[in-house]
Amino acid sequence: MTHDRIHARKPTHDLERWSVGTIESITDRDGHCVFEVRTAAGETIELVVTTAIRELVLRRLDLADDESPIGSRVWYRQHGG
């Protein structure tokens, strides 16, 4: 399976290849993690990543222990994008 790319912080390279969105939900599916992200155009897309990437993104969001990542801004690239 090919995975999408997602960052909790603004990338420092190839900025034109990244889009900005807002996390709407995070779920698990078939051993992978699915981020539903609202795009700048108002559409909702699904980004499929590994659970290790999910944990990395959530750590880098610098959330309080009881704070939800829903509504957090992320940078992403869909596979092939």
Rosetta blueprint (number, residue, H / E / L):
1 M L
2 T L
3 H L
4 D L
5 R E
6 I E
7 H E
8 A L
9 R L
10 K L
11 P L
12 T L
13 H L
14 D L
15 L H
16 E H
17 R H
18 W L
19 S E
20 V E
21 G E
22 T E
23 I E
24 E E
25 S E
26 I E
27 T E
28 D E
29 R E
30 D L
31 G L
32 H E
33 C E
34 V E
35 F E
36 E E
37 V E
38 R E
39 T E
40 A L
41 A L
42 G L
43 E L
44 T E
45 I E
46 E E
47 L E
48 V E
49 V E
50 T L
51 T H
52 A H
53 I H
54 R H
55 E H
56 L H
57 V H
58 L H
59 R H
60 R H
61 L L
62 D L
63 L L
64 A L
65 D L
66 D L
67 E L
68 S L
69 P L
70 I L
71 G L
72 S L
73 R E
74 V E
75 W E
76 Y E
77 R E
78 Q L
79 H L
80 G L
81 G L
